[in-house]
Amino acid sequence: MSLDVSLGRGITLDFADGETFVFDGSDEGDVTVLSHAHGDHTTSANPGELVCSPLTAALATERRNLANPLEAGSHPDVDLRPAGHVAGSRAAYVTDPASGRTVCYTGDVCTRDRLFLDGFDPRPADDLIVETTYGTPEYRLPPTEEVFAEIRDWLRETMDRVVLLYGYALGRAQKLQVLANEGGRDRVFVTDAVADVNRVIETHRDVSFGVDRLDADVDLRPGDAVVVPPHEKRRGFVDGLVGESEAVDAGFSGWAVDSSYRYRRGYDVAFPLSDHCDFGELEALVEAVDPERVFTHHGFADEFARHVTAAFGVESRALKRDQHTLADF
């Protein structure tokens, strides 16, 4: 089978029988596969049949404020498996019915189990399309439980302060709420954006975050924790609510393995907590899938593609916009 893959408004996969799959994009196709509900993967249009998890459909509907809710469909040639990135995220194994050739597509992906999330468990496929956010060797993360323990210890050590925990509304925000409660904070508050995501997740999953919504009537005091999306730091949203209490800003990202991260972002402290595979985990993912060809996207796509070719002897290329098939690279 000749695999025709291209990067446009999403990643498009054309099979020999003429059926077109679009992953995380709005290009025209027969089937649209939505891996998760982050804004850089959801689109304003969803042509064709939509395949995703019910939770992703509900989250995308909420976050895009859609009047008509998205409907999560299925397809006989698509096998969705937990991607381990955020609640509801899925990787897709697509099988060409004519040849039996399989393609594994990951949007954002993480193979680590974390709190209420199961990591991605890769299985073999003929072709792999994988995100490579941390696709260079300097991005190797500490063990997850070690990072969690450091965060809990820090939360206990700073009980005399208000702590502002910056994490994306869908993803790290939910983990930070769990950790703040486990770290013994007196009260845990979240902004409206986080609370709205929580509500959808709690409806679909057997999980309760046990937090309160932050509003102008809340008088923050030492011992409180507030989970805030990173863009609110630039807006100074929480500053007026902290009052005379001294607050500590904490950032959470895989980029925090670089000590300059916290200074560049203006955090008092930063922890290497990520919802992506690190470099070593990406290597292990490739080994587990054992593909004939690898296509990379996002992050260090060029660097990781070159590494895969050199280290594994597998034909690998970074996807480039408006290029089709390996012969066009």
N, C-alpha and C positions, 0 to 999 in steps of 0.2 A: 504494500500500500504506500502511496505517496502522501505524506503528511504535509498539508499546506497550513502553516501557522503564521500569523501576522499580528503586529501590534498597531492598533489604531486607537479608537475610543473603546478600549478594552482589548482583550486578546481573542483573536478569532481563529477557530480551528475548522478547516474544511475537510470532509471525508470524500473519498472517491465517488460515493453514490450521490454527491451533491448536497448532502445535509450539512448545515453550518451551525456550529456552536459558538456563542460569544460568552466569554468569561469576564465578569466584572466590568461590563461596558455597555454602551448604547449603540454600537454598530449594528447594522441590520443582520439578522440571522434567524434561523428556524427555532433555536433554543437559546435562552439566556440563562447562564448559571451564575448565581450570586453567592460568593463564598462567605461573606459576612457583611455587617451593616455599618462599617466605617465609611465616612464620607468620600474617601478617595477610591472606594470600590463600588459604592452604590451610584446609580445614575438617575438622571431626570426622566429618562425614558427606558422602558423595558420591552423591546420588540420581541415578538414571538412568545413561545411558551417559557414561563419562568420556573426554574428549578432551584430550590434552596431549602433550608430548614424552616419549619414554621416559626421558630423564634427569630430567625433573621428577617423573615417577612414582616413580623410584628414590630421588630426594632426599627427596620428601615421605614415602615409606615409612620411610626412615632417620630423618628428623628427628622424625617422630611415633611412631617405635618400633612400627610396626604389625605385628601377627602375620601378617596376610594382605597380601602386597604389592599395591600399586595396579597396575592394568594400564592402560597407555596405549592408548586406542583412537583411532579416526578416525571422521569423518562425511563423507558426500559433499558436504554443503553448507558445510563448514568447511575453510578453507585456513589452516594454521598457518605463520607466518613468524617468523624470529628477531626477538626484541624488543630485544636488545642490553642487557638489564638485568643479568641474572646468567646463569650457565651453565644451559642448558636452557630459558630463558624464551622465551615465544612470544606474538606478537600474533595475533589471529584475524580473518580476513575471512569473514563469514558471508553467504551468498547465499540470499535467499528464492526457493524454486523456483517459486512461483506468479507472481511479478512480475519476478524478476531483480534486485530491489533489493539492494544490498550494504551491509553494516555492518562497519566496522573497529573492533574492540575492542582497546584496549591496557590491560593491567594496568600495572605499572610499565614504563617504556620509556626507552630511550636510543638516539639515532641516531649516536653516536660509536663508531668502531671502537676497541677497547682491548685490547692484548695478544692473548689468545686468543679474544676476543669480537668478533663482527661486529655493528655497529650496526643498528638497525631501518631498513629501506629502504621508506618508505611509498609506496603506490600509491593511485590514486583510489578513492573509495567514496562512496556516497550519504549515509551517515551516519557520524559519527565519535564514538566513546565513548573519551575519553582521560583519563589521569591527569595532574594538574597540580600536582605537589609544589612546583615552583619557578615558579608561574604569575604572578609579578609582576616588573616590570622590574629591580629591584635584584639579582635572582639571575641574573647572567650570568657564566659560568665562564670562566677562562682556557683557552687551548688545552690539550688533554690532554697532548701531548708536552712542553709547557712545564712542566706540573705534575709529570709523571714525572721530568723532568730535575732539577727542584728537590728532589724527594724523594731521588733517587739521590745528588745532591751532599750533601744533609744527612746521609744515611746514612754517606757517606765521611768527612764532617767530624766525626762523633761516634763514631769507632771506639774512642775511649778510654772509652766508656760502654756499659752495657747499654741498649738501646732497647726500649721497649714500644710496639708498634704496634697501635692499637685499631681493629678493623674487624669488621663483621658476619661471622659464621661462614660464611655463604653470600653471596659477592659480593666486597666489598672485601678480605676476608681472603686470598683467592686472589691478587689483584693485588699485595697487600703482600708476599706470600711471593716472588713473582717479582721485585719491585723490590728487596727485601732481598738476594736472591742477586745481582742485577745490581749492587747498590750495594757489593758486596764484603764483606758481613758474614761474620765467621768461621764462625758457626753460626747457623742459623735454626730456631727451635722454634715449635710451635703447641700450643694446648690440645687436649683430647680432642674438644671439639665441632668444632673446625676440622679436626682430623685425620680425623674420621669423614666430614665433607663432602668433603674431599680424596679420600678413598678411592673414593667413589661417582663423583666427576667423572673421576678417572683411569681408572676402569673403562670409562666411556662416551666419553671424549674422548682424543685423541692429545696428552696433556699430562702432565708429571710435575713436581711442585712441589719435590722434592728437599729436604725438611725433616725434622726429627725431632719426635717427640711429647714434650712437656714433662711430666716427672713429678717427684716429690719427691726422686729420686736425682740429678737434674741440678744441678750446681754452676755457676750462671750467672756469667759473667765478662765484663769489657770486651771489646767486639767482637761480642758475641752480640746477636741480635734475637729478640724473642718477639712473635708475632702473637696477639692476645687479643681476644675479643668484648667490646664496650663494657660489658656488664653485669658482667663480671668486675672492672672497675675499682671499682665500688661495693662489691663483696665483698672487695676487697683480696686476691684469690687469689694474685697474683704476688708480693706484698710479701715474704712469708716466703722466697721462693725467690731473691730478688735478693741477700740477704745483705748484706755490707758494700759491695758495688759500688754506685756511684751510677747510678741509672737515670733515663732521660728518657722521659716520657710523650708520645706523639704521637697526635693525633686526625686523622681523615680524613673529610670530609663536604662536600657542597655548601654547607651552612650556614656553612662557614668563610670564605666571602666576606665575612661580617660579622666584624670583628675581635674582637667580644665573645665569639664562640663558644668560643674556647679557654679564656677565663677562666670562663665559665659552666660548662663541662664539666671544668675542672680539669686541662687539658693544658698541658704546657710549650711545645708548638708544635702548630700545626694547619695542614693543607693542604686546599685546596678540591678534593678528589677525590670524584666522585659517580658513581653508577650510574643517574642520572635525566637527562632532558633539562633544560637550563636554559631560561630564558624565550625567548631568541631561537630556540633549537632547537624549542621548542613552536610558535612562530609558523611556522617553516619546515615543520614537520610538518603543520600545518593547511593551509598553502598547497599542499603536495604531495598531500594527500588530496583537497583541493578539494571538501569535502562541502556538501550542502544544509543540513545541521543538525549541530550539535556538542553533545554532552553531556559535561560535565566531572565529574571525581570525584577525591577525595583532595587534600590541600594547599589551594592558593589557588584552589579551584574557582569560587567566586563571582566573584572578581576576574578570572580569565582568561576566564570566559564573557562578562563584560561587555566585556572588551577585544576578543574575537573579533567580537562583534556590532558594536562601534564601528569597529574597524579593517578588518574584512573584509566587513561587511554580511551576515554569515551568522547565521541564527537560532541562538542558543546559550543553554543553560541549565545550571546546576549541578544534578546529581542530588541530590534530597532524599529522605530515607527515607519510604517509604510514599506517595510521589506517583507518579502514572502519566501518561505522555505529556506533551508540551509544554503541552497545554491546562490541565493541573493546576498549573502553576507560577505 
